[in-house]
């Protein structure tokens, strides 16, 4: 019950954090001017006289002058068009010229007058992570440009201000899709911006290296440990798509533009970015299904597949003007239908979550947050620099998934070794039963021989008695008793399996001269299955005999086995003498026995006992080792009793 309450709490906390964290940067950006007191441009002019320009970046948002189809610096001869006021960040496709809405593609110039700007060091102004081609001029001096083939990484240039109190900024923009300055221009110290960009690039490649390592680690584990079926190879595909999506993130794309993407402009890869994002979203279904243990029906998988195909085709074929004006927010928001569905699915089936299922749930939160914040950022909804947020969150996700798979691989290996240990114990059980019944059969054969010769024995005694040869009669009886003397095998309990196991080790203990005391009351219907009873009894007594055999003083050795039912619980206690210090590693007792599966005995006992809702207690000092297992007693039902 406590586990269920914790799962419910973790799921709800995860949902709340997701909603809060994904929207917090947007809220901070909306309240940027109220929080910082930074000025905003009005009517194509901004007053920077009261702004500290030493350490801070200055976001030049607000109202700019806009000249449609004119480059007022690069092509001054055509500078005869009228301007109008436009909001930055924003899209020019939301405005009209001569009664017609402006198209998504095209070019134009933005102009802003900077008042009160005085700065001794070199300045620069650029549009961080902008997807179109642009050039920025301060007082006619080139401050930054993105090049002919657009890349979200701009070349920056230092600009020294003149002594004038007012300066002019002009941004010339050319784009085929993004329709204007949807990102906010940033003014700042040239040296500090270059240093920050260098640091960000280093961080990008470090994070990408971690993600790449996770990818190859996952491939290796899939090939070596986890699964060999091709239909479960979707996880490495998912990590590969994550790597592609990382390469498509804003400024990071500029590095891969020539290497992997055939020098395509950032605008041209937008379709690939959406395809990768939608595919990643859809593959979350398989992540939850395989790693959380939540089953999805075929109609659910097919339904969401069709849903995302429709969304992508809508994005692909709707004209850019319509998309930018009406769908640029709606389409991304509609992708989160699956995220909500996944939460509801996990919440309703939380009792079925497999091991590490909650870890996978939190990794989903990381993915959703990364995709959401990056989507907000590249669409100009966030002022703060979030250019590495997707890299960071995807790297965390890849690392978590790789860690989970490595632990799952470890569990598989552990299950394999424990299964092999169980098989070895089962084979040993057959050997125990065989040897025990051979001993019983030997005694039964001797008894039959005695019974067969008994009439001759009676006849000899009768004749000697009739002849009054008392001395010869005593001598005959003494020799016959000595000849037929055998040590009887005790009956330890009613349970056939327990009787054969204890009997086997009883014989082995007698061979080694180890006192073996048994006080067991194990019914025919034991508290556990025969195979589990074999694992618990066999491993416990086997370890006890091994410890006694290694004692320097064999006269001090002993083994005591007790099994009884007390107040609805079945208790097993095995005590033995020892003179060695138990080896404990990572909380597990390590056996000194040789063998492929050494050291698994107590772990197997503990696993079996816990599977029945019981517990295992181990105590030891320098002379005695004691193992006690307690588990609920199974109700005896006549119908369930096996034949003996």
Phi, psi and omega per residue, in radians:
X1 nan -0.757 3.130
X2 -1.083 -0.680 3.130
X3 -1.101 -0.713 -3.137
X4 -1.132 -0.702 3.129
X5 -1.131 -0.736 3.122
X6 -1.108 -0.736 3.114
X7 -1.067 -0.768 3.127
X8 -1.064 -0.745 -3.137
X9 -1.119 -0.793 -3.118
X10 -1.121 -0.670 3.139
X11 -1.143 -0.796 -3.119
X12 -1.176 -0.740 3.102
X13 -1.057 -0.720 3.105
X14 -1.069 -0.738 3.126
X15 -1.117 -0.804 -3.124
X16 -1.089 -0.794 3.133
X17 -1.086 -0.677 3.129
X18 -1.059 -0.856 -3.113
X19 -1.117 -0.753 -3.088
X20 -1.194 -0.882 -3.031
X21 -1.199 -0.584 -3.121
X22 -1.267 -0.437 -3.117
X23 -1.777 -0.233 -3.104
X24 -1.055 -0.810 3.117
X25 -1.066 -0.613 3.124
X26 -1.162 -0.750 3.132
X27 -1.108 -0.737 3.120
X28 -1.108 -0.646 3.110
X29 -1.189 -0.701 3.118
X30 -1.130 -0.581 -3.123
X31 -1.718 0.277 -3.030
X32 -0.973 -0.839 -3.079
X33 -1.236 -0.584 3.113
X34 -1.240 -0.617 -3.101
X35 -1.340 -0.781 -3.023
X36 -1.668 -0.348 -3.061
X37 1.294 0.245 -3.130
X38 -1.194 2.557 -3.129
X39 -1.298 2.795 3.076
X40 -2.174 2.540 -3.111
X41 -1.314 2.419 -3.138
X42 -2.299 2.208 3.092
X43 1.085 0.513 3.115
X44 1.458 0.325 -3.132
X45 -2.524 2.514 3.099
X46 -2.391 2.404 -3.128
X47 -1.751 2.010 -3.087
X48 -1.885 0.302 -3.047
X49 -1.139 -0.528 -3.095
X50 -1.751 0.240 -3.059
X51 -1.729 2.343 3.059
X52 -1.362 1.963 -3.053
X53 -1.745 0.124 -3.067
X54 -1.303 -0.879 -3.037
X55 -1.986 -0.258 -2.999
X56 -1.775 2.622 2.920
X57 -1.461 2.570 3.140
X58 -1.957 2.075 3.131
X59 -1.540 2.089 -3.070
X60 -1.668 1.202 3.109
X61 -1.719 2.908 3.137
X62 2.094 -2.535 -3.042
X63 -1.660 2.153 3.092
X64 -2.054 2.742 2.938
X65 -1.363 2.487 -3.120
X66 -2.301 2.359 3.108
X67 -2.059 1.966 -3.096
X68 -1.394 2.366 3.118
X69 0.995 0.646 3.119
X70 -2.509 2.350 2.947
X71 -1.857 1.718 -2.951
X72 -1.301 -0.245 3.061
X73 -1.770 -0.883 -3.076
X74 -1.233 -0.530 -3.093
X75 -2.298 1.197 -3.028
X76 -1.149 -0.371 -3.119
X77 -1.141 -0.476 -3.139
X78 -1.633 0.176 -3.077
X79 -1.402 1.184 3.135
X80 -2.247 0.119 -3.117
X81 -1.538 2.709 3.092
X82 -1.446 2.762 -3.131
X83 -1.959 2.911 3.003
X84 -2.509 2.863 -3.070
X85 -1.454 2.357 -3.126
X86 -2.343 2.598 -3.139
X87 -1.471 2.388 3.053
X88 -2.206 2.213 0.000
X89 -1.306 2.668 -3.122
X90 3.008 -3.140 -3.116
X91 -2.050 2.367 3.118
X92 -1.265 -0.269 3.113
X93 -1.187 -0.156 3.054
X94 -1.485 -0.032 -3.081
X95 -2.015 2.850 -3.120
X96 -2.144 2.568 3.031
X97 -2.225 2.172 -3.098
X98 0.965 0.677 3.063
X99 1.411 0.024 3.137
X100 -2.066 2.376 3.112
X101 -1.152 2.457 3.128
X102 -1.250 2.484 3.116
X103 -1.301 2.912 3.111
X104 -1.181 -0.752 3.130
X105 -1.487 2.653 3.111
X106 2.570 -2.850 -3.138
X107 -2.624 2.828 -3.122
X108 -3.076 3.104 -3.092
X109 -2.213 2.430 3.058
X110 -1.925 2.416 3.132
X111 -2.326 2.414 -3.135
X112 -2.474 2.346 3.076
X113 -1.621 2.227 -3.136
X114 -1.796 1.988 3.114
X115 -1.748 2.548 3.079
X116 1.226 0.376 -3.123
X117 -1.622 1.912 3.085
X118 -2.264 2.193 -3.091
X119 -2.702 2.262 -3.070
X120 -1.430 -0.632 -3.118
X121 -1.410 3.102 3.130
X122 -1.312 2.408 3.088
X123 -1.939 2.872 2.936
X124 -2.602 2.826 3.121
X125 -2.455 2.268 -3.125
X126 -2.621 2.989 3.111
X127 -1.923 1.785 -3.046
X128 -1.129 2.299 3.030
X129 1.028 0.545 3.111
X130 -1.427 2.460 -3.020
X131 -1.578 -0.148 -3.121
X132 -1.822 3.046 3.077
X133 -1.472 2.444 -3.129
X134 -2.763 2.851 3.006
X135 -2.364 2.442 -3.140
X136 -2.088 2.324 3.121
X137 -2.175 2.396 2.997
X138 -2.053 2.010 -3.069
X139 0.919 0.701 3.101
X140 1.418 -0.101 3.127
X141 -1.621 2.385 -3.125
X142 -1.218 2.144 3.140
X143 -1.810 -0.580 3.112
X144 -2.908 2.772 3.052
X145 -2.758 2.699 -3.110
X146 -1.787 -0.201 3.100
X147 1.717 3.053 -3.126
X148 -1.231 -0.892 3.037
X149 -1.502 1.996 -2.952
X150 -1.120 2.435 3.063
X151 -2.446 2.471 -3.134
X152 -1.230 -0.029 3.073
X153 -1.825 2.144 -3.081
X154 -1.734 2.669 2.960
X155 -1.485 2.226 -3.071
X156 -1.850 2.557 -3.124
X157 -2.321 2.507 3.117
X158 -1.356 2.491 3.123
X159 -2.236 2.254 3.055
X160 -1.734 2.227 -3.104
X161 -1.368 2.608 3.024
X162 -1.395 3.116 -3.104
X163 -1.371 -0.058 -3.129
X164 -1.139 2.669 3.139
X165 -1.466 -0.412 -3.135
X166 -2.049 2.402 -3.116
X167 -2.292 2.762 -3.075
X168 -2.029 2.319 3.049
X169 -1.973 2.283 3.077
X170 -2.222 2.280 3.083
X171 -2.089 2.071 3.082
X172 -1.737 2.169 -3.013
X173 -2.120 2.393 3.025
X174 -2.343 2.234 -3.086
X175 -2.633 2.695 3.075
X176 -1.821 -0.179 -3.045
X177 -2.438 -0.694 -2.878
X178 -1.453 -0.166 2.985
X179 0.891 0.976 2.967
X180 1.938 -2.981 -3.091
X181 -1.460 1.452 3.079
X182 -1.442 -0.192 3.033
X183 -1.846 2.700 -3.080
X184 -1.546 2.200 3.062
X185 -1.106 2.548 -3.078
X186 -2.167 2.273 3.077
X187 -1.915 2.356 -3.129
X188 -2.951 3.106 3.125
X189 -1.150 2.278 -3.054
X190 -1.063 -0.879 -3.076
X191 -1.089 -0.709 -3.121
X192 -1.226 -0.656 3.109
X193 -1.163 -0.729 3.092
X194 -1.085 -0.762 3.127
X195 -1.095 -0.758 3.125
X196 -1.119 -0.725 3.127
X197 -1.139 -0.659 3.087
X198 -1.116 -0.760 3.113
X199 -1.087 -0.743 3.125
X200 -1.087 -0.699 3.128
X201 -1.123 -0.684 3.090
X202 -1.101 -0.780 3.123
X203 -1.073 -0.723 3.124
X204 -0.988 -0.840 -3.073
X205 -1.253 -0.560 3.060
X206 -1.137 -0.825 3.122
X207 -1.104 -0.725 3.124
X208 -1.121 -0.633 3.092
X209 -1.100 -0.724 3.085
X210 -1.097 -0.759 3.133
X211 -1.112 -0.701 3.124
X212 -1.135 -0.705 3.089
X213 -1.086 -0.727 3.110
X214 -1.079 -0.693 -3.131
X215 -1.078 -0.885 -3.116
X216 -1.211 -0.573 3.072
X217 -1.115 -0.716 -3.141
X218 -1.161 -0.708 3.084
X219 -1.051 -0.772 -3.125
X220 -1.099 -0.794 -3.123
X221 -1.154 -0.646 3.081
X222 -1.076 -0.750 -3.089
X223 -1.278 -0.617 -2.989
X224 -1.700 -0.595 -2.969
X225 -2.123 -0.852 -2.815
X226 -1.388 -1.266 -3.074
X227 -2.486 2.641 3.114
X228 -1.990 0.036 -3.134
X229 -1.420 2.389 -3.108
X230 -1.168 -0.511 -3.074
X231 -1.312 -0.049 3.054
X232 -1.913 0.296 -3.101
X233 -1.519 0.213 -3.076
X234 -1.220 -0.483 -3.105
X235 -1.149 -0.845 3.028
X236 -1.027 -0.597 3.081
X237 -1.102 -0.699 3.133
X238 -1.120 -0.768 3.113
X239 -1.133 -0.641 3.089
X240 -1.098 -0.730 3.089
X241 -1.119 -0.605 3.081
X242 -1.095 -0.716 3.096
X243 -1.081 -0.751 3.110
X244 -1.081 -0.764 -3.129
X245 -1.116 -0.609 3.068
X246 -1.103 -0.734 -3.129
X247 -1.144 -0.390 -3.112
X248 -1.617 0.050 -3.106
X249 -1.379 2.080 3.012
X250 0.424 -2.072 -2.992
X251 -1.100 -0.470 -3.098
X252 -1.122 -0.438 -3.141
X253 -1.103 -0.530 -3.074
X254 -1.056 -0.518 3.121
X255 -1.250 -0.676 -3.068
X256 -1.582 -0.077 -3.022
X257 -0.989 -0.815 -3.122
X258 -1.512 -0.503 -3.033
X259 -1.301 -0.810 -3.007
X260 -2.093 -0.383 -2.975
X261 -1.956 0.429 2.992
X262 0.956 0.553 3.078
X263 1.081 0.461 3.090
X264 -1.211 2.559 3.090
X265 -1.178 2.731 3.136
X266 -1.046 -0.588 3.116
X267 -1.106 -0.643 -3.093
X268 -1.253 -0.369 -3.134
X269 -1.579 0.038 -3.118
X270 -1.058 -0.674 3.107
X271 -1.094 -0.705 3.112
X272 -1.163 -0.655 3.123
X273 -1.096 -0.789 3.135
X274 -1.145 -0.718 3.133
X275 -1.082 -0.777 3.125
X276 -1.106 -0.756 -3.124
X277 -1.128 -0.803 3.131
X278 -1.105 -0.681 3.128
X279 -1.148 -0.752 3.093
X280 -1.051 -0.744 3.111
X281 -1.024 -0.799 -3.099
X282 -1.150 -0.664 -3.110
X283 -1.190 -0.237 3.060
X284 -1.057 -0.479 3.083
X285 -1.020 -0.831 -3.101
X286 -1.244 -0.553 3.065
X287 -1.085 -0.850 3.138
X288 -1.129 -0.707 -3.093
X289 -1.128 -0.830 -3.062
X290 -1.393 -0.709 -3.006
X291 -1.610 -0.424 3.130
X292 -1.777 -0.256 -3.124
X293 1.385 0.328 3.122
X294 -1.687 2.046 -3.083
X295 -1.435 2.435 3.049
X296 -2.016 2.396 3.120
X297 -1.384 2.813 -3.102
X298 -1.050 -0.649 -3.107
X299 -1.179 -0.530 3.086
X300 -1.193 -0.779 3.138
X301 -1.132 -0.803 -3.136
X302 -1.154 -0.664 -3.131
X303 -1.080 -0.821 3.139
X304 -1.263 -0.502 3.056
X305 -1.108 -0.821 3.103
X306 -1.105 -0.696 -3.126
X307 -1.035 -0.830 -3.116
X308 -1.267 -0.544 3.066
X309 -1.125 -0.747 3.119
X310 -1.104 -0.757 3.112
X311 -1.056 -0.750 -3.096
X312 -1.206 -0.727 3.119
X313 -1.133 -0.627 3.075
X314 -1.069 -0.830 3.110
X315 -1.075 -0.676 -3.001
X316 -1.249 -0.681 -2.958
X317 -1.874 -0.208 3.069
X318 -1.254 2.345 3.119
X319 -0.967 2.532 -3.063
X320 -1.011 -0.638 -3.122
X321 -1.080 -0.757 -3.135
X322 -1.208 -0.745 -3.119
X323 -1.090 -0.836 -3.112
X324 -1.112 -0.580 -3.055
X325 -1.470 -0.661 -3.005
X326 -2.027 -0.557 -2.919
X327 -1.964 -0.074 -3.053
X328 -1.103 -0.426 3.078
X329 -1.754 -0.641 -3.044
X330 -1.162 -0.821 -3.093
X331 -1.049 -0.873 3.082
X332 -1.041 -0.654 -3.131
X333 -1.166 -0.615 -3.132
X334 -1.166 -0.383 3.123
X335 -1.179 -0.326 -3.080
X336 -1.480 0.032 3.019
X337 -1.020 -0.729 3.134
X338 -1.141 -0.695 3.133
X339 -1.062 -0.744 3.102
X340 -1.125 -0.743 3.140
X341 -1.092 -0.712 3.127
X342 -1.109 -0.721 3.115
X343 -1.078 -0.820 3.138
X344 -1.064 -0.728 -3.126
X345 -1.109 -0.810 3.137
X346 -1.175 -0.716 -3.113
X347 -1.105 -0.752 -3.107
X348 -1.255 -0.443 -3.108
X349 -2.002 0.499 -3.057
X350 -1.090 -0.463 3.125
X351 -1.212 -0.249 3.138
X352 -1.703 0.026 -3.116
X353 -1.019 2.255 3.122
X354 -1.379 3.065 3.081
X355 -1.021 2.358 -3.071
X356 1.234 0.112 3.139
X357 -1.083 -0.660 3.127
X358 -1.212 -0.572 3.075
X359 -1.119 -0.728 3.106
X360 -1.104 -0.694 3.117
X361 -1.035 -0.773 3.131
X362 -1.226 -0.498 3.053
X363 -1.202 -0.563 3.038
X364 -1.083 -0.702 3.113
X365 -1.055 -0.708 3.119
X366 -1.064 -0.780 3.141
X367 -1.094 -0.839 -3.099
X368 -1.082 -0.775 3.116
X369 -1.086 -0.776 -3.129
X370 -1.073 -0.823 -3.128
X371 -1.143 -0.713 -3.089
X372 -1.180 -0.888 -3.101
X373 -1.110 -0.695 3.099
X374 -1.128 -0.668 3.112
X375 -1.113 -0.775 3.072
X376 -1.050 -0.754 -3.043
X377 -1.165 -0.865 -3.076
X378 -1.253 -0.208 3.047
X379 -1.726 0.180 3.016
X380 1.374 0.273 -3.123
X381 -1.505 -0.201 -3.093
X382 -2.148 2.276 3.107
X383 -1.402 -0.764 -3.077
X384 -1.036 2.652 -3.123
X385 -1.275 1.849 3.124
X386 -2.006 0.479 -3.022
X387 -1.209 -0.360 3.139
X388 -1.892 0.093 -3.049
X389 -1.141 -0.713 3.137
X390 -1.199 -0.695 3.069
X391 -1.038 -0.791 -3.115
X392 -1.106 -0.854 -3.076
X393 -1.224 -0.667 3.093
X394 -1.170 -0.625 3.092
X395 -1.147 -0.730 3.064
X396 -1.058 -0.777 3.134
X397 -1.061 -0.843 -3.139
X398 -1.065 -0.708 3.134
X399 -1.155 -0.737 3.127
X400 -1.102 -0.804 -3.134
X401 -1.090 -0.745 3.119
X402 -1.100 -0.724 3.119
X403 -1.105 -0.766 3.130
X404 -1.084 -0.759 3.139
X405 -1.147 -0.639 3.109
X406 -1.148 -0.693 3.097
X407 -1.200 -0.645 3.066
X408 -1.118 -0.705 3.100
X409 -1.097 -0.699 3.083
X410 -1.103 -0.699 3.096
X411 -1.113 -0.703 3.117
X412 -1.079 -0.761 3.127
X413 -1.142 -0.715 3.117
X414 -1.103 -0.746 3.089
X415 -1.083 -0.683 3.133
X416 -1.113 -0.817 -3.127
X417 -1.142 -0.674 3.121
X418 -1.213 -0.654 3.073
X419 -1.124 -0.718 3.107
X420 -1.129 -0.667 3.091
X421 -1.126 -0.697 3.086
X422 -1.092 -0.739 3.125
X423 -1.101 -0.741 3.109
X424 -1.081 -0.698 3.121
X425 -1.195 -0.623 3.096
X426 -1.116 -0.744 3.090
X427 -1.113 -0.656 3.118
X428 -1.169 -0.615 3.111
X429 -1.081 -0.739 3.098
X430 -1.067 -0.704 3.113
X431 -1.136 -0.726 3.100
X432 -1.021 -0.887 -3.111
X433 -1.074 -0.686 -3.141
X434 -1.106 -0.845 -3.111
X435 -1.168 -0.676 3.140
X436 -1.137 -0.749 -3.138
X437 -1.289 -0.458 3.009
X438 -1.111 -0.749 3.098
X439 -1.107 -0.750 3.094
X440 -1.095 -0.747 -3.139
X441 -1.100 -0.679 3.105
X442 -1.058 -0.785 3.119
X443 -1.143 -0.677 3.123
X444 -1.130 -0.660 3.105
X445 -1.130 -0.740 3.100
X446 -1.089 -0.700 3.123
X447 -1.112 -0.714 3.115
X448 -1.111 -0.703 3.107
X449 -1.108 -0.738 3.109
X450 -1.083 -0.749 -3.140
X451 -1.111 -0.679 -3.129
X452 -1.127 -0.649 -3.104
X453 -1.590 0.007 -3.011
X454 -1.124 -0.649 -3.123
X455 -1.156 -0.625 3.055
X456 -1.157 -0.695 3.106
X457 -1.043 -0.735 3.128
X458 -1.139 -0.729 -3.117
X459 -1.103 -0.762 3.130
X460 -1.089 -0.795 3.135
X461 -1.061 -0.696 -3.113
X462 -1.104 -0.789 -3.126
X463 -1.128 -0.788 3.135
X464 -1.095 -0.652 3.113
X465 -1.186 -0.731 -3.132
X466 -1.124 -0.631 -3.137
X467 -1.445 0.012 3.093
X468 1.055 0.594 3.093
X469 -1.667 1.361 -3.040
X470 -1.186 -0.716 -3.117
X471 -1.103 -0.787 3.138
X472 -1.143 -0.622 3.122
X473 -1.124 -0.772 3.126
X474 -1.106 -0.732 -3.133
X475 -1.112 -0.711 3.128
X476 -1.113 -0.791 -3.141
X477 -1.097 -0.714 -3.138
X478 -1.083 -0.785 -3.128
X479 -1.186 -0.643 -3.114
X480 -1.214 -0.713 3.115
X481 -1.110 -0.733 3.136
X482 -1.117 -0.646 -3.118
X483 -1.240 -0.676 -3.048
X484 -1.691 0.082 -3.106
X485 -1.186 2.308 3.072
X486 -2.583 2.576 -3.133
X487 -1.450 2.093 -3.072
X488 -1.243 2.573 3.027
X489 -1.493 2.117 -3.119
X490 -1.259 2.725 3.023
X491 -1.672 1.971 -2.976
X492 -1.438 -0.636 -3.116
X493 -2.868 -3.141 -3.111
X494 -1.449 -0.460 -3.059
X495 -1.269 2.203 -3.040
X496 -1.103 -0.804 -3.094
X497 -1.141 -0.843 -3.141
X498 -1.084 -0.690 -3.134
X499 -1.090 -0.724 -3.126
X500 -1.234 -0.671 -3.141
X501 -1.162 -0.877 -3.137
X502 -1.113 -0.693 3.126
X503 -1.093 -0.705 3.121
X504 -1.060 -0.875 -3.107
X505 -1.254 -0.442 3.028
X506 -1.075 -0.766 3.103
X507 -1.136 -0.752 -3.138
X508 -1.115 -0.673 3.125
X509 -1.144 -0.730 3.113
X510 -1.103 -0.661 3.106
X511 -1.069 -0.614 -3.119
X512 -1.615 0.031 3.134
X513 1.249 0.525 -3.122
X514 -1.734 2.103 3.064
X515 -1.005 2.305 -3.031
X516 -2.283 1.909 -3.114
X517 -1.907 2.305 -3.100
X518 -2.242 2.241 3.000
X519 -2.337 1.519 -3.032
X520 -2.140 2.473 3.019
X521 -2.319 1.416 -3.119
X522 -1.929 2.008 -3.087
X523 -1.193 2.948 3.079
X524 -1.025 -0.693 3.071
X525 -1.676 1.644 -3.066
X526 -1.307 3.011 -3.122
X527 -1.298 -0.129 3.132
X528 -2.517 2.976 -3.137
X529 -1.171 2.858 -3.112
X530 -1.068 -0.726 -3.120
X531 -1.157 -0.705 3.117
X532 -1.218 -0.640 3.081
X533 -1.084 -0.673 3.102
X534 -1.103 -0.745 -3.134
X535 -1.098 -0.788 -3.074
X536 -1.218 -0.942 -3.111
X537 -1.157 -0.812 -3.066
X538 -1.062 -0.863 -3.120
X539 -1.150 -0.716 -3.093
X540 -1.127 -0.838 -3.092
X541 -1.290 -0.616 3.116
X542 -1.068 -0.764 3.087
X543 -1.104 -0.650 -3.137
X544 -1.140 -0.780 3.129
X545 -1.118 -0.737 -3.141
X546 -1.060 -0.717 3.135
X547 -1.154 -0.706 -3.133
X548 -1.192 -0.640 -3.141
X549 -1.136 -0.463 -3.099
X550 -1.540 0.000 -3.116
X551 -1.280 2.462 3.111
X552 -1.198 -0.709 3.132
X553 -1.830 1.715 -3.074
X554 -1.175 -0.374 -3.125
X555 -1.187 -0.366 -3.138
X556 -1.555 -0.091 -3.072
X557 -1.315 2.635 3.042
X558 -2.890 2.737 3.036
X559 -2.359 2.331 3.112
X560 -2.243 2.222 3.131
X561 -2.107 2.153 3.115
X562 -2.219 2.353 3.082
X563 -2.501 2.170 -3.085
X564 -2.756 2.878 3.097
X565 -1.802 2.234 -3.128
X566 -2.365 2.003 3.046
X567 0.901 0.880 3.066
X568 1.393 0.113 3.095
X569 -2.131 2.514 3.043
X570 -1.730 2.157 -3.059
X571 -1.981 2.349 3.027
X572 -2.171 2.252 3.132
X573 -2.319 2.151 3.117
X574 -2.095 2.095 3.123
X575 -2.061 2.553 3.099
X576 -2.667 2.706 3.056
X577 -1.392 2.683 3.075
X578 -2.810 2.789 3.086
X579 -2.358 0.415 3.103
X580 -2.119 2.700 -3.137
X581 -1.504 2.150 3.117
X582 -1.065 2.450 3.120
X583 -1.640 2.151 -3.129
X584 -2.093 2.210 3.134
X585 -2.313 2.147 -3.119
X586 0.964 0.639 3.103
X587 1.422 0.027 -3.123
X588 -1.963 2.457 3.059
X589 -1.323 2.250 -3.122
X590 -1.801 2.172 -3.134
X591 -1.350 2.595 3.061
X592 -1.645 0.015 3.139
X593 -1.255 2.645 3.050
X594 -1.508 2.608 3.127
X595 2.559 2.795 -3.059
X596 -1.140 -0.602 -3.031
X597 -2.037 0.573 3.130
X598 -1.169 2.576 3.114
X599 1.537 0.011 -3.113
X600 -1.741 -0.146 -3.024
X601 -1.008 -0.997 -3.099
X602 -1.172 -0.619 3.094
X603 -1.090 -0.712 3.111
X604 -1.164 -0.697 3.098
X605 -1.059 -0.820 -3.121
X606 -1.078 -0.726 -3.134
X607 -1.124 -0.725 3.130
X608 -1.147 -0.819 -3.095
X609 -1.089 -0.748 3.132
X610 -1.151 -0.549 3.129
X611 -1.149 -0.370 3.088
X612 -1.711 0.157 -3.139
X613 1.380 0.353 -3.141
X614 -1.797 -2.901 3.124
X615 -2.538 2.786 -3.120
X616 -2.094 2.324 3.134
X617 -2.198 2.270 -3.127
X618 -2.159 2.252 3.084
X619 -2.282 2.566 3.101
X620 -2.781 2.659 2.957
X621 -2.278 -2.758 -3.077
X622 -1.405 -0.026 -3.120
X623 -2.193 -0.620 -3.012
X624 -2.210 2.369 3.044
X625 -1.974 2.278 -3.075
X626 -2.249 2.262 3.082
X627 -2.118 2.189 3.136
X628 -2.225 2.229 3.086
X629 -2.028 2.364 3.112
X630 -2.290 2.313 3.104
X631 -2.622 2.712 -3.119
X632 -1.033 2.427 -3.119
X633 -1.392 2.369 3.125
X634 -1.310 2.464 3.100
X635 -1.219 2.313 3.126
X636 -1.418 2.172 3.093
X637 -2.157 2.311 -3.089
X638 -1.010 -0.627 -3.092
X639 -1.213 -0.435 -3.069
X640 -1.564 -0.147 -3.050
X641 -1.245 2.186 3.097
X642 -1.331 2.641 3.096
X643 -1.247 2.471 -3.121
X644 -1.988 nan nan
